[in-house]
Amino acid sequence: MSIRTPILLAALCAAFALSAVTADAQAQVRKRAVASKTDAEGNTTAAAGTVAAGPNGGRLARGGVVTTDAEGNTQGASGAAVRGPNGGGAARAGAFQKNADGSFSRQGGAGATTAAGGYGATQGSVSGDGQGNVRGQRSTEATSAAGGRFSGNTTAATGEGLQHTGSATAASGASTESQVSASQEGGISRQRTCYNAQGEQVPCQK
């Protein structure tokens, strides 16, 4: 089964469970369920989930599942969603896979919104081949309620070093772009470019 399948299922289950408690949001509610099963082939699955609602309208849902087969391969996923009484909310989902040969992969993401209209999200992944080679990536973006924006992306891999790109724009329209690379052979390299609100390149402030 693809690792994307459990991460999507976890996110969907958390979102569904969160909506399920909205009808009873005027009372304080907390429910939890746990289950496990081993089939005839020796595959074991364990799952747990929780939903809760506060008296002021806050709501929470979270859940996870882990499966291990008879060969020692394990995969799992978890997800959670929360909504505050004033309208802000956040959600996350993640999944992992660990194989008997030592290879592994993990990926996940999270996002949040504020009651005022701000937004932020991040997602990343990492994988290894069991021979000491690892590759990872993470990207992040955010927007403030006032209109400022930020985005960044970082990648790294064994033997390839690290690369990062980022950009930020103020509510006024002024912006900056940056690039960073690092490796054993080339050391660390940094570059930064700045622009005013009219899009003209200007000296960057230290």
C-alpha positions as CSV (number, residue, x, y, z in Angstrom):
1,M,0.0,0.0,0.0
2,S,1.3,3.4,-0.9
3,I,2.4,5.6,2.0
4,R,0.1,8.3,0.7
5,T,-3.0,6.2,1.4
6,P,-2.8,6.1,5.2
7,I,-1.9,9.8,5.4
8,L,-4.9,10.8,3.4
9,L,-7.1,8.4,5.4
10,A,-5.9,9.9,8.7
11,A,-6.5,13.4,7.5
12,L,-10.0,12.6,6.3
13,C,-10.9,10.7,9.5
14,A,-9.7,13.7,11.6
15,A,-11.7,16.1,9.6
16,F,-14.8,13.9,9.7
17,A,-14.5,13.4,13.4
18,L,-14.1,17.1,14.0
19,S,-17.3,17.9,12.1
20,A,-19.1,15.2,14.0
21,V,-18.7,17.0,17.3
22,T,-19.9,20.4,16.1
23,A,-23.5,19.5,16.8
24,D,-22.8,19.0,20.5
25,A,-20.4,22.0,20.8
26,Q,-22.4,23.6,23.5
27,A,-21.5,20.8,26.0
28,Q,-18.2,19.5,27.1
29,V,-17.7,16.2,25.3
30,R,-14.7,13.8,25.1
31,K,-14.8,10.3,23.5
32,R,-12.0,7.9,22.8
33,A,-11.8,4.6,20.9
34,V,-9.0,2.0,20.7
35,A,-8.9,-1.1,18.6
36,S,-6.3,-3.7,17.5
37,K,-6.4,-6.8,15.4
38,T,-4.1,-9.6,14.2
39,D,-5.1,-11.6,11.2
40,A,-4.2,-15.2,10.2
41,E,-1.1,-14.1,8.3
42,G,0.4,-12.4,11.3
43,N,-0.4,-8.8,10.2
44,T,-1.3,-6.6,13.2
45,T,-3.2,-3.3,13.1
46,A,-3.8,-1.0,16.0
47,A,-5.8,2.2,15.9
48,A,-7.0,4.9,18.3
49,G,-9.0,8.1,18.0
50,T,-10.3,10.9,20.2
51,V,-12.9,13.6,19.7
52,A,-13.6,16.4,22.1
53,A,-15.7,19.5,22.3
54,G,-15.5,22.3,24.8
55,P,-18.4,24.4,26.2
56,N,-17.3,27.5,24.4
57,G,-17.2,25.9,20.9
58,G,-13.7,24.6,20.7
59,R,-13.3,21.2,19.1
60,L,-10.6,18.6,18.7
61,A,-10.3,15.4,16.8
62,R,-7.2,13.1,16.4
63,G,-6.5,9.6,15.4
64,G,-3.8,7.2,14.3
65,V,-3.2,3.7,12.9
66,V,-0.1,1.4,12.8
67,T,0.2,-1.8,10.8
68,T,3.0,-4.4,11.1
69,D,3.2,-7.4,8.9
70,A,4.8,-10.8,9.5
71,E,8.0,-9.8,7.7
72,G,8.6,-6.9,10.1
73,N,7.5,-4.1,7.8
74,T,5.7,-1.3,9.7
75,Q,3.6,1.6,8.4
76,G,1.3,4.1,10.1
77,A,-0.4,7.4,9.9
78,S,-1.9,9.9,12.2
79,G,-4.0,13.0,11.9
80,A,-5.5,15.8,14.0
81,A,-7.7,18.8,13.6
82,V,-8.6,21.5,16.1
83,R,-10.8,24.6,16.0
84,G,-10.8,27.3,18.5
85,P,-13.9,29.0,19.9
86,N,-13.0,32.2,18.1
87,G,-12.6,30.7,14.6
88,G,-8.9,29.9,14.4
89,G,-8.0,26.3,13.6
90,A,-5.2,23.9,12.7
91,A,-4.7,20.5,11.3
92,R,-1.9,18.0,10.7
93,A,-1.4,14.6,9.1
94,G,1.6,12.4,8.8
95,A,2.6,8.9,7.8
96,F,5.6,6.7,8.0
97,Q,6.9,3.4,6.6
98,K,9.8,1.3,8.0
99,N,10.8,-1.8,6.1
100,A,12.6,-4.9,7.3
101,D,15.6,-4.1,5.1
102,G,16.2,-0.9,7.0
103,S,14.8,1.5,4.4
104,F,12.2,4.0,5.6
105,S,10.1,7.0,4.6
106,R,8.2,9.6,6.5
107,Q,6.0,12.5,5.4
108,G,3.7,15.0,6.9
109,G,2.1,18.4,6.8
110,A,0.3,20.9,9.0
111,G,-1.6,24.1,8.5
112,A,-3.2,26.7,10.7
113,T,-5.5,29.7,10.3
114,T,-6.1,32.5,12.7
115,A,-9.4,34.2,13.5
116,A,-8.0,37.4,12.0
117,G,-7.2,35.7,8.6
118,G,-3.6,34.7,8.9
119,Y,-2.5,31.4,7.4
120,G,0.5,29.1,7.6
121,A,1.3,25.7,6.3
122,T,4.3,23.3,6.2
123,Q,5.0,20.0,4.7
124,G,8.0,17.7,4.5
125,S,9.3,14.3,3.9
126,V,12.4,12.2,4.6
127,S,13.5,8.8,3.3
128,G,16.4,6.5,3.6
129,D,17.6,3.4,1.6
130,G,18.9,1.5,4.6
131,Q,22.5,1.9,3.4
132,G,23.1,5.3,5.0
133,N,21.7,7.5,2.2
134,V,19.0,9.9,3.4
135,R,17.0,12.5,1.4
136,G,14.7,15.1,2.9
137,Q,12.6,18.1,1.9
138,R,10.5,20.7,3.7
139,S,8.5,23.7,2.4
140,T,6.7,26.3,4.4
141,E,4.5,29.2,3.6
142,A,2.7,31.8,5.6
143,T,0.5,34.9,5.1
144,S,-0.3,37.4,7.9
145,A,-3.6,39.0,8.4
146,A,-2.0,42.3,7.4
147,G,-0.9,40.9,4.0
148,G,2.7,39.9,4.6
149,R,3.9,36.7,3.0
150,F,6.7,34.2,3.5
151,S,7.7,31.0,1.6
152,G,10.7,28.7,1.9
153,N,11.9,25.4,0.6
154,T,14.7,23.3,1.9
155,T,16.1,20.1,0.4
156,A,19.0,17.9,1.6
157,A,20.5,14.6,0.6
158,T,23.5,12.5,1.4
159,G,26.3,13.4,-0.9
160,E,24.4,16.4,-2.4
161,G,24.4,18.8,0.6
162,L,21.7,21.3,1.5
163,Q,19.8,23.9,-0.6
164,H,17.4,26.5,0.7
165,T,15.4,29.2,-1.1
166,G,13.1,31.7,0.6
167,S,11.2,34.8,-0.1
168,A,9.4,37.3,2.1
169,T,7.1,40.2,1.2
170,A,6.0,42.8,3.7
171,A,2.5,44.3,3.7
172,S,4.0,47.4,2.1
173,G,5.2,45.4,-0.9
174,A,8.9,45.4,-0.2
175,S,10.4,42.0,-0.5
176,T,13.5,39.9,-0.2
177,E,14.7,36.7,-1.8
178,S,17.4,34.4,-0.4
179,Q,19.4,31.3,-1.5
180,V,21.6,29.2,0.7
181,S,23.6,26.1,-0.3
182,A,26.0,24.0,1.7
183,S,28.1,21.0,0.9
184,Q,31.3,19.3,2.0
185,E,33.0,20.2,-1.3
186,G,31.7,23.8,-1.7
187,G,31.2,25.0,1.8
188,I,28.4,27.5,2.5
189,S,27.2,29.9,-0.1
190,R,24.6,32.7,0.6
191,Q,22.9,35.1,-1.6
192,R,20.2,37.7,-0.8
193,T,18.4,40.2,-3.1
194,C,16.0,42.9,-1.9
195,Y,13.4,45.0,-3.6
196,N,11.3,48.0,-2.7
197,A,7.5,48.3,-3.0
198,Q,7.9,49.3,-6.7
199,G,9.9,46.1,-7.5
200,E,13.2,47.9,-7.9
201,Q,16.3,46.2,-6.5
202,V,17.7,48.0,-3.5
203,P,20.6,47.3,-1.0
204,C,19.6,44.8,1.7
205,Q,19.6,46.0,5.3
206,K,21.9,43.9,7.5
